[in-house]
Amino acid sequence: MKPKHAGLLALLASGAAASQQEIARAMRVTPSLVVGLADHLEELGAIGRERDPGDRRRQILTLTAHGRELLALCAAEASAVDEELTAGLDEEFRARLRETLAVLTARAGLPG
């Protein structure tokens, strides 16, 4: 899995987006990229696809139990990398860094 796969799983888990079009807008990528990411995640059993009953042209993506497990593994790996990158920094500096990154993320319109 790549970071964009984890991002798609995180979006589904947050409830911020469900359709492939909504996900593309939220991730700021082309819809065709979302289709490719979703294809791969569906092959892994991490997501399911359903037609939107209100608009048969739309595909609604849902997170499976396996997808939640994969997302938890990704979060654990990300935490380990964060620990490694910030080793040697005191807690006050780490807190300021997290705050700064949260502001930059919000300004960029990315999910936090």
C-alpha positions as CSV (number, residue, x, y, z in Angstrom):
1,M,0.0,0.0,0.0
2,K,1.0,3.6,-0.7
3,P,0.2,6.7,1.3
4,K,-2.7,7.6,-1.0
5,H,-4.3,4.2,-0.3
6,A,-4.1,4.9,3.4
7,G,-5.5,8.4,2.8
8,L,-8.5,6.9,1.0
9,L,-9.1,4.5,3.8
10,A,-8.8,7.4,6.4
11,L,-11.3,9.4,4.4
12,L,-13.8,6.6,4.4
13,A,-13.2,6.0,8.1
14,S,-13.8,9.7,8.9
15,G,-17.1,9.8,7.0
16,A,-15.9,12.9,5.2
17,A,-16.4,11.4,1.7
18,A,-18.0,8.2,0.3
19,S,-18.4,8.6,-3.5
20,Q,-15.4,8.3,-5.7
21,Q,-16.1,11.9,-6.9
22,E,-16.2,13.2,-3.3
23,I,-13.0,11.4,-2.5
24,A,-11.2,12.8,-5.5
25,R,-12.2,16.3,-4.5
26,A,-11.1,15.7,-0.8
27,M,-7.8,14.2,-1.8
28,R,-7.3,16.8,-4.6
29,V,-6.6,14.1,-7.2
30,T,-8.2,13.1,-10.4
31,P,-11.2,10.8,-10.3
32,S,-9.3,8.3,-12.4
33,L,-6.6,8.0,-9.7
34,V,-9.3,7.3,-7.1
35,V,-10.7,4.5,-9.4
36,G,-7.2,2.9,-9.5
37,L,-6.7,3.2,-5.7
38,A,-10.2,1.8,-5.1
39,D,-9.6,-1.1,-7.5
40,H,-6.5,-2.1,-5.6
41,L,-8.1,-1.7,-2.2
42,E,-11.1,-3.7,-3.4
43,E,-8.8,-6.5,-4.5
44,L,-7.3,-6.5,-1.0
45,G,-10.8,-6.7,0.5
46,A,-10.3,-3.4,2.3
47,I,-13.3,-1.6,0.7
48,G,-16.6,-2.4,-0.9
49,R,-18.3,-0.7,-3.8
50,E,-22.0,-0.1,-4.2
51,R,-24.1,1.8,-6.6
52,D,-25.8,4.9,-5.0
53,P,-29.5,4.1,-5.0
54,G,-30.2,7.8,-5.6
55,D,-27.9,8.2,-8.5
56,R,-26.9,4.9,-10.3
57,R,-23.9,6.6,-11.9
58,R,-22.2,7.1,-8.6
59,Q,-20.2,4.5,-6.8
60,I,-20.2,4.6,-3.0
61,L,-17.2,3.1,-1.3
62,T,-17.4,1.5,2.1
63,L,-14.7,0.4,4.5
64,T,-14.6,-3.3,5.4
65,A,-13.4,-4.8,8.6
66,H,-10.2,-5.7,6.8
67,G,-9.9,-2.1,5.7
68,R,-10.1,-0.9,9.3
69,E,-7.4,-3.4,10.2
70,L,-5.2,-2.1,7.4
71,L,-5.8,1.5,8.4
72,A,-4.8,0.6,12.0
73,L,-1.6,-0.9,10.7
74,C,-0.9,2.2,8.6
75,A,-1.5,4.4,11.6
76,A,0.8,2.3,13.8
77,E,3.5,2.5,11.1
78,A,3.0,6.3,10.8
79,S,3.4,6.7,14.5
80,A,6.6,4.7,14.5
81,V,8.0,6.9,11.7
82,D,6.9,10.0,13.6
83,E,8.7,8.7,16.7
84,E,11.8,8.0,14.7
85,L,11.8,11.4,13.0
86,T,11.2,13.4,16.2
87,A,13.5,11.4,18.5
88,G,15.7,13.8,20.4
89,L,13.1,16.6,20.4
90,D,11.6,17.6,23.7
91,E,7.8,17.2,24.2
92,E,7.2,21.0,24.0
93,F,8.9,21.2,20.6
94,R,7.0,18.1,19.4
95,A,3.7,19.7,20.5
96,R,4.5,22.9,18.6
97,L,5.5,20.9,15.5
98,R,2.2,19.0,15.6
99,E,0.3,22.3,16.0
100,T,2.2,23.9,13.1
101,L,1.6,20.9,10.8
102,A,-2.1,20.9,11.8
103,V,-2.4,24.6,10.7
104,L,-0.6,23.9,7.4
105,T,-2.8,20.9,6.8
106,A,-6.0,22.9,7.4
107,R,-4.8,25.8,5.2
108,A,-4.1,23.3,2.4
109,G,-7.7,22.0,2.8
110,L,-6.4,18.5,3.6
111,P,-8.2,16.2,6.0
112,G,-6.5,16.3,9.5
